[in-house]
């Protein structure tokens, strides 16, 4: 892992402070692991990256840290992959998430939903007898041209 903090890490540390979370070395290392990956990471992959960087962390601690980061909107759990990705949108949008996962390269695109888009989905669920609590949307996607994923580096 690199020695300099990225914009994502610096902004995340500020958000953690503003939400009353202590800044610990394990939390910094988890943030750095998320930031340096181009794909979402499983809990085991986060732990392995921290260990490879010379840090010390166990699986339970990684779960707890990722849960705390998810709660304050710094990381998102991508259920389709059972993995976590850093939130790179600049504002608090915890209940307005849209993620597209590329089946070709595994990268995730994070996007904002307009109120009209969210209302359409909410109305559809209400019409089917549900009472929506939170809106989260995930898509599995494949590039239009086989083998030419627009997300590959």
Secondary structure by P-SEA (a helix, b strand, c coil): ccccccaaaaaaaaaaaaacccccaaaaaaaaaaaaccbbbcaaaaaaaaaaacccccaaaaaaaaaaaaaaccccccccccbbbbbccccccccbbbbbbbcccbbbbbbbbcaaaaaaaaaaaaaacccccbbbbbbbccccccccccccc
